[in-house]
Amino acid sequence: MSSVASRRRDFTARYLVESFEPIEKAAEVIAGEQSSGTFLQLPGETADLKQRSRARVVSVELLEDRATPSLPNAFADRKGTTGPYHRGIVEVSFPIDNVGPNLPNLYATIAGNLFELGDVTGLRVLDLDLPDEYTAQFPGPAFGADGTRSVTQVYGRPVIGTIIKPSIGLSPEDTAALVDTLCAADIDFIKDDELMGNPPYAPLEARVKAVMKVVNRHADRMGRKVMVAFNISDDIDAMRRHHDLVVREGGTCVMASVNWTGPAAITALRRHSEVPIHGHRNGFGMMNRDPALGLDFRVYQKLWRLAGIDQLHVNGLKSKFWEGDESVIASAKACMEPFAGSKPIMPVFSSGQTAAQPPATYAALQSTDLMFLAGGGIIGHPSGPKAGVQSLVEAWQAAVEGVDLTEYAHSRPALREALAAFGGRGRG
């Protein structure tokens, strides 16, 4: 073995694999495809090169077979396969030197063509384990959960926020008027909808200037500044310019649709940014919704933490989306956990959240280090947005104190009205 090979440093990825081949064989196909090998032996793949560069199968845990494949597969059909379809948990070790501190290549290495392989009828990336000395080469979150609290000056409870609605169509002046109402309600956080970018009818520059004029005025009264996450999703150069505009006007947060801007763009934004980056995961369902395909959120949030986001959406309990509560809580806990030396990031609960969900959310998390965003739960409160914000603060107080929500609401009109209006529907 060469001295280079003996000093090899690796990271590992864990997969759910389904195949008409024995799982042990499918695992070797995966290791070869994502490193030095291909479907046949090539002259250049020497023994020394394999020692340095080929991925290795670390372990295989067999699961129960299936009679039918999880995903369509013309390659399998051409072979005339009829099952059974074997399943297993496979761990693969990759040389760090194959990748380096390059996030797009890290994505390509742990996933890439794996989802295209004819040998598999199902494949999902379950987890990723990276050494601290490797992750230190990526920017990582500049602020994370603690930094978000420091900027918002909100402690001891979740950061309470909402989304600009209607999502699109408002002029800069209309947007500023709504923000004025929300700031007057003593809200902590406001974000653009992911659909709002830099449209001709409401240019980002005009919107930022109009909104920040209002926010800065309320900051004098509140003694703190409401954090507004302006959606600056765009190409890399434009995002830098948009960021500079927000900072110049006194803004304290920028937002990006991470799936559509991409890991290279978010990394570049992080290296440039002076404020927290709010990561919106819209489109994540296509990577996650099928249990036999894509990326588990646990892996997904690790990759975006490497890029440097500080806050990331996780959906919410009893939301309007497909995801179950257990999955939402697991996602939030993953954001809160230490990861290879990087700061914990703040999970963002949203999608139909009201004063009804805090007790169950707190019971599952035992933490208030999160953002709790409600649209209708604030703006649609019968007594107005100020009462909507108050009802959420009170609901979280009840949750943390372990007091029954209905009992807590007896002497608190804002919470009582919220529960009457929204009940346990879990939609705002």
C-alpha positions in Angstrom: 0.0 0.0 0.0 1.3 3.5 -0.8 2.0 6.0 1.9 -0.8 8.2 0.4 -3.3 5.3 0.7 -2.3 4.6 4.3 -3.1 8.2 5.3 -6.5 8.1 3.6 -9.2 10.1 5.4 -12.9 9.2 4.8 -16.4 10.3 5.4 -19.4 8.0 5.4 -22.9 8.1 3.9 -25.8 5.8 4.8 -28.4 4.6 2.3 -31.6 2.8 2.1 -31.1 0.5 -1.0 -33.6 -1.6 -2.9 -32.5 -3.9 -5.7 -33.3 -7.0 -7.6 -29.6 -7.9 -7.0 -28.4 -9.1 -3.6 -27.9 -6.0 -1.5 -24.2 -6.8 -1.0 -23.7 -6.6 -4.7 -25.8 -3.5 -5.1 -23.7 -1.8 -2.4 -20.5 -2.5 -4.3 -22.1 -1.1 -7.5 -22.9 2.1 -5.5 -19.3 2.3 -4.1 -17.8 1.9 -7.5 -20.2 4.2 -9.4 -19.6 7.1 -6.9 -15.8 6.8 -6.9 -13.2 5.2 -9.2 -15.2 2.4 -10.8 -17.7 1.9 -13.6 -19.7 -1.0 -14.9 -16.5 -2.8 -16.1 -12.8 -2.9 -15.1 -10.8 -0.2 -16.8 -7.0 -0.3 -17.4 -6.5 2.9 -15.4 -8.1 1.6 -12.3 -5.0 0.2 -10.8 -4.7 -1.3 -7.3 -2.9 1.8 -6.0 -5.7 4.0 -7.4 -8.3 1.9 -5.8 -6.5 2.2 -2.4 -6.5 5.9 -2.7 -9.8 6.7 -4.4 -12.4 3.9 -4.4 -15.3 4.1 -2.0 -15.6 1.2 0.4 -18.7 -0.6 1.7 -18.5 -0.4 5.5 -21.6 -2.3 6.4 -24.8 -3.9 5.1 -28.0 -4.4 7.2 -30.6 -6.5 5.5 -34.2 -5.6 5.6 -37.4 -7.4 4.5 -37.8 -8.1 0.8 -40.5 -6.6 -1.3 -42.6 -8.4 -4.0 -42.8 -5.4 -6.2 -40.3 -2.6 -7.0 -40.8 0.8 -5.3 -39.8 2.7 -8.5 -40.2 2.0 -12.2 -37.0 0.6 -13.8 -36.7 -0.1 -17.5 -33.2 -1.6 -17.0 -34.7 -4.2 -14.6 -37.6 -4.8 -17.1 -35.1 -5.5 -19.9 -33.4 -8.1 -17.7 -36.8 -9.7 -17.1 -36.6 -9.4 -13.3 -39.7 -10.5 -11.4 -38.5 -10.1 -7.8 -38.0 -10.4 -5.0 -36.7 -6.9 -4.5 -34.1 -6.9 -1.7 -33.8 -4.0 0.7 -31.1 -3.0 3.1 -29.3 -0.2 5.0 -25.8 0.3 3.4 -23.0 2.4 4.8 -20.3 3.6 2.3 -17.0 5.3 3.1 -15.7 7.9 0.7 -12.2 9.4 0.5 -12.2 13.0 1.5 -9.5 13.7 -1.1 -12.0 12.7 -3.9 -14.1 15.8 -3.0 -12.2 18.4 -1.0 -14.1 21.4 0.4 -16.4 21.6 -2.6 -20.1 21.4 -1.8 -21.4 20.7 -5.3 -19.0 17.8 -5.6 -20.0 16.5 -2.2 -23.6 16.4 -3.4 -22.5 14.7 -6.6 -20.5 12.1 -4.6 -23.1 11.1 -2.1 -26.0 11.2 -4.5 -25.3 12.1 -8.1 -26.0 9.3 -10.6 -27.1 6.9 -7.8 -30.7 7.8 -8.3 -30.3 6.9 -12.0 -28.7 3.4 -11.5 -30.5 0.6 -13.1 -29.3 -1.8 -10.4 -31.5 -0.1 -7.8 -35.3 0.1 -7.6 -35.2 2.4 -4.7 -32.5 4.6 -3.1 -32.5 7.2 -0.3 -29.7 9.0 1.4 -30.4 8.6 5.1 -27.4 10.2 6.8 -24.0 11.7 6.4 -21.1 11.7 8.8 -18.3 14.1 8.2 -15.1 14.7 10.3 -14.8 18.0 12.1 -11.5 18.8 10.4 -13.2 18.4 7.0 -16.4 20.4 7.8 -14.2 23.2 9.2 -13.2 24.0 5.6 -16.8 24.9 4.7 -18.2 28.3 5.8 -21.0 27.0 8.0 -23.6 29.2 9.8 -22.3 32.6 10.8 -25.2 33.2 13.2 -27.1 30.0 13.8 -29.8 29.8 16.5 -27.9 31.8 19.1 -27.0 34.5 16.6 -30.6 34.8 15.5 -31.6 35.4 19.1 -28.9 38.0 19.5 -30.0 39.9 16.4 -33.8 39.8 17.2 -33.2 40.2 21.0 -35.8 37.6 21.6 -34.9 35.2 24.5 -36.8 32.6 26.5 -39.4 31.9 23.9 -39.6 31.2 20.1 -39.1 34.0 17.6 -42.7 34.7 16.6 -43.3 35.7 13.0 -45.4 35.8 9.9 -45.3 35.9 6.1 -46.3 38.8 3.8 -49.7 37.9 2.4 -51.0 38.0 -0.3 -47.9 36.3 -1.4 -47.6 38.3 -4.6 -49.4 41.3 -6.0 -48.7 43.9 -3.3 -47.0 47.2 -4.3 -44.0 48.3 -2.2 -46.3 50.8 -0.5 -48.9 48.1 0.2 -46.2 45.9 1.6 -44.9 48.7 3.8 -48.4 49.4 5.2 -48.8 45.7 6.1 -45.4 45.7 7.8 -46.4 48.8 9.7 -49.4 47.0 11.1 -47.3 43.9 12.0 -44.6 46.0 13.7 -47.2 47.8 15.7 -48.3 44.3 16.8 -44.8 43.9 18.3 -44.0 40.9 16.1 -40.4 39.6 16.0 -40.0 38.4 12.4 -41.5 39.0 9.0 -40.6 37.2 5.8 -41.3 37.5 2.1 -43.2 34.7 0.5 -40.9 32.5 -1.6 -42.9 33.6 -4.7 -41.9 37.2 -4.1 -38.6 38.1 -5.7 -37.8 41.2 -7.7 -40.9 41.6 -10.0 -41.4 44.7 -12.2 -44.5 45.8 -10.3 -42.7 45.7 -6.9 -38.9 45.9 -7.4 -36.9 44.7 -4.5 -35.1 48.0 -4.1 -38.3 49.9 -3.8 -39.7 47.3 -1.5 -36.7 47.2 0.8 -36.6 51.0 1.1 -40.3 51.3 1.9 -40.3 48.4 4.4 -37.1 49.4 6.2 -38.3 52.9 6.6 -41.2 51.5 8.6 -39.1 48.9 10.5 -36.5 51.5 11.5 -39.2 53.8 12.8 -40.7 51.1 15.0 -37.3 50.1 16.3 -37.0 53.4 18.1 -40.3 52.6 19.9 -39.7 48.9 20.5 -36.0 49.1 21.5 -35.3 46.3 19.1 -35.6 45.8 15.4 -38.1 43.5 13.8 -36.2 41.0 11.6 -37.4 41.1 8.0 -36.2 38.3 5.7 -36.2 39.8 2.2 -36.3 37.2 -0.5 -33.1 37.9 -2.5 -33.1 34.6 -4.5 -31.4 35.3 -7.8 -28.1 34.6 -9.5 -24.9 34.9 -7.4 -23.9 38.5 -8.4 -27.5 39.7 -8.0 -27.8 38.1 -4.6 -24.7 39.9 -3.4 -26.1 43.2 -4.7 -29.5 42.5 -3.1 -27.8 41.7 0.2 -25.9 45.0 0.1 -29.1 46.9 -0.5 -30.8 45.2 2.5 -27.8 45.9 4.8 -27.5 49.5 3.6 -31.1 50.2 4.5 -30.7 48.7 8.0 -32.1 45.2 7.3 -31.0 42.3 9.5 -31.8 39.2 7.4 -31.9 37.9 3.9 -33.8 34.9 2.5 -33.0 32.5 -0.3 -34.8 29.6 -1.9 -31.9 27.2 -1.4 -33.0 24.4 -3.8 -33.2 26.8 -6.7 -30.3 29.0 -6.1 -28.1 26.0 -5.3 -25.2 25.1 -2.9 -22.5 27.2 -4.8 -24.7 30.3 -4.7 -25.6 29.9 -1.0 -22.0 29.3 -0.1 -21.0 32.5 -2.0 -23.8 34.4 -0.3 -22.7 33.2 3.1 -19.1 34.3 2.6 -20.4 37.8 1.6 -23.2 38.2 4.1 -23.2 40.4 7.2 -26.7 39.2 8.3 -28.4 35.9 9.0 -29.5 33.8 6.0 -33.1 32.4 6.1 -33.2 29.2 4.1 -36.4 28.4 2.4 -36.7 24.8 1.4 -39.6 25.1 -1.2 -39.4 22.2 -3.6 -38.0 19.8 -0.9 -41.0 17.5 -1.3 -39.7 16.3 -4.6 -36.5 15.1 -2.9 -38.2 13.6 0.1 -41.8 12.7 -0.3 -41.3 9.2 -1.7 -39.8 7.1 1.1 -37.7 5.1 -1.4 -36.1 8.0 -3.1 -34.1 11.2 -2.5 -32.7 12.8 0.6 -33.7 12.4 4.2 -34.1 15.9 5.9 -31.3 14.9 8.3 -28.8 14.8 5.4 -30.4 17.8 3.7 -30.0 20.2 6.7 -26.4 19.1 7.2 -25.5 20.0 3.6 -27.2 23.4 3.9 -25.5 24.0 7.3 -22.2 23.5 5.5 -23.2 26.1 3.0 -23.9 28.5 5.8 -27.6 29.1 6.4 -28.8 30.1 9.8 -32.5 29.2 9.7 -34.3 26.5 7.8 -38.0 25.5 7.3 -39.2 22.3 8.7 -43.0 22.6 8.2 -45.2 22.5 11.3 -47.5 20.2 13.3 -50.9 19.5 11.9 -50.0 21.6 8.9 -51.6 22.0 5.5 -48.8 19.9 3.9 -48.4 16.1 3.5 -45.7 15.6 6.2 -46.6 13.9 9.5 -45.8 15.4 12.9 -43.1 12.8 13.7 -41.2 13.8 10.6 -41.5 17.5 11.4 -40.2 17.0 14.9 -37.3 14.8 13.7 -36.4 17.6 11.2 -36.4 20.3 13.9 -34.3 18.1 16.2 -31.8 17.6 13.5 -31.3 21.3 13.0 -30.8 21.7 16.8 -28.2 19.0 17.1 -24.5 19.6 17.0 -23.0 18.6 13.7 -19.3 18.3 13.1 -18.4 21.5 14.9 -21.0 23.7 13.2 -23.5 25.8 15.1 -27.1 24.6 15.5 -29.4 26.4 13.2 -32.9 27.6 14.0 -35.7 25.4 12.7 -38.6 27.4 11.2 -42.1 26.1 11.9 -44.7 27.3 9.4 -47.6 26.2 7.4 -51.0 26.7 9.1 -49.6 27.3 12.6 -51.8 28.9 15.2 -52.0 29.1 19.0 -53.3 25.5 19.0 -49.9 23.9 18.2 -47.3 25.2 20.8 -48.1 22.7 23.6 -47.5 19.6 21.3 -44.5 21.3 19.7 -42.9 22.1 23.0 -43.7 18.6 24.4 -41.9 17.0 21.5 -38.9 19.3 21.4 -38.4 20.5 25.0 -37.0 23.6 23.5 -38.0 27.1 22.4 -35.0 27.6 20.1 -37.2 27.9 17.0 -39.1 30.3 14.8 -42.9 29.9 14.9 -44.5 31.5 11.9 -48.3 32.0 11.6 -50.1 33.7 8.7 -53.8 33.5 9.5 -53.0 32.7 13.1 -51.8 36.3 13.4 -53.3 38.4 10.7 -56.6 36.5 10.9 -57.0 36.8 14.7 -60.6 38.1 15.5 -59.1 41.1 17.4 -56.3 41.8 14.9 -52.6 41.1 14.5 -51.5 42.5 17.9 -53.8 40.0 19.6 -52.6 37.3 17.2 -49.0 37.8 18.2 -50.0 38.0 21.9 -52.0 34.7 21.6 -48.9 32.9 20.3 -46.7 34.3 23.0 -49.3 33.2 25.6 -49.7 29.8 24.1 -45.9 29.2 24.3 -45.9 30.4 27.9 -48.6 27.9 28.7 -46.6 25.2 26.9 -43.3 25.9 28.8 -45.1 26.2 32.1 -46.9 22.9 31.5 -50.4 24.5 32.0 -53.4 23.3 30.1 -54.0 25.7 27.1 -57.7 26.1 27.7 -57.2 26.8 31.4 -54.4 29.3 30.6 -56.8 31.0 28.2 -59.4 31.7 30.8 -57.8 35.0 31.9 -56.2 35.8 28.6 -58.6 37.1 26.0 -56.2 37.1 23.0 -55.5 33.4 23.6 -59.1 32.5 24.3 -60.3 34.2 21.1 -57.5 32.4 19.1 -58.5 29.0 20.4 -62.2 29.7 19.7 -61.4 30.9 16.1 -58.8 28.3 15.2 -59.4 25.5 17.7 -57.4 22.3 16.9 -57.7 22.6 13.2 -54.0 23.4 12.9 -54.6 25.7 9.9 -54.3 29.4 9.7 
